């Protein structure tokens, strides 16, 4: 048991780990098995934690274990401390041995299906000792996960303009106009941006950054925000099928074109006149992370890996 400079006893990580396990399982035997501790040792650790904190954390009966009101509040705090310690140890391991251990990568839905084969191939070839864990979420959730330590690195559209987040640009890519086969703009390679003003435009649901980017492009074209947007979809695949069904047109990133339109005879692609509207995809990390050199090297490797794709790697 650690003692502070004021003479009060301080909880140990072992005690917090024992209490967190009991709080999760509400059963001493199951909690002890989960963390590889004997049941008497687990019970003693929880009792010592209660003594150190001066509060009763559990309500013990002969048949079950319940969290006291104080226990419910402290259980959440204990898990935060344990997660933070886990993150600290992972950071230290990354410094000692870069390109090893766990890497929790967050990816937006409008990038994941089209870039993950390239990303996974890169990690398999270049970083075989890394345990890559992929999480597909919308931008707001990814940023929350990065800030809270749940995620280590993000692959998403930028700029973000978020304090404490550093962007590592990977590539730029054009948007194309996806339209029904018989549409007047189908197959054209010199579409003026102003043509967007009067089109029946289909967009993704709220929360997708691609929706916001499409609306920005429409504003640039002089289109009233939201005009004639009557149908939305949760994902690009659904959006493409709506276009094939004749409900309207949509903007599609070039990287998604091959996968989403393959063997669909009801679709046609139109290309905008230069300069075409585009988006930038980047890796994002916490500013000042101990793994910044490691993540910078991964960004550089990814720029090379995407060269076969219809995108423009950044310098």
HELIX and SHEET records of a PDB file:
HELIX    1   1 UNK A   13  UNK A   25  1                                  13    
HELIX    2   2 UNK A   28  UNK A   35  1                                   8    
HELIX    3   3 UNK A   39  UNK A   53  1                                  15    
HELIX    4   4 UNK A   69  UNK A   96  1                                  28    
HELIX    5   5 UNK A  109  UNK A  126  1                                  18    
HELIX    6   6 UNK A  139  UNK A  148  1                                  10    
HELIX    7   7 UNK A  193  UNK A  198  5                                   6    
HELIX    8   8 UNK A  209  UNK A  220  1                                  12    
HELIX    9   9 UNK A  236  UNK A  244  1                                   9    
HELIX   10  10 UNK A  254  UNK A  261  1                                   8    
HELIX   11  11 UNK A  292  UNK A  305  1                                  14    
HELIX   12  12 UNK A  306  UNK A  308  5                                   3    
SHEET    1   A 2 UNK A   2  UNK A   3  0                                        
SHEET    2   A 2 UNK A   9  UNK A  10 -1                                        
SHEET    1   B 2 UNK A  58  UNK A  60  0                                        
SHEET    2   B 2 UNK A  65  UNK A  67 -1                                        
SHEET    1   C 6 UNK A 130  UNK A 136  0                                        
SHEET    2   C 6 UNK A 101  UNK A 107  1                                        
SHEET    3   C 6 UNK A 153  UNK A 158  1                                        
SHEET    4   C 6 UNK A 278  UNK A 286 -1                                        
SHEET    5   C 6 UNK A 165  UNK A 180 -1                                        
SHEET    6   C 6 UNK A 250  UNK A 253 -1                                        
SHEET    1   D 6 UNK A 130  UNK A 136  0                                        
SHEET    2   D 6 UNK A 101  UNK A 107  1                                        
SHEET    3   D 6 UNK A 153  UNK A 158  1                                        
SHEET    4   D 6 UNK A 278  UNK A 286 -1                                        
SHEET    5   D 6 UNK A 165  UNK A 180 -1                                        
SHEET    6   D 6 UNK A 267  UNK A 270 -1                                        
SHEET    1   E 6 UNK A 130  UNK A 136  0                                        
SHEET    2   E 6 UNK A 101  UNK A 107  1                                        
SHEET    3   E 6 UNK A 153  UNK A 158  1                                        
SHEET    4   E 6 UNK A 278  UNK A 286 -1                                        
SHEET    5   E 6 UNK A 165  UNK A 180 -1                                        
SHEET    6   E 6 UNK A 312  UNK A 313 -1                                        
SHEET    1   F 2 UNK A 203  UNK A 204  0                                        
SHEET    2   F 2 UNK A 232  UNK A 233  1                                        
END                                                                             
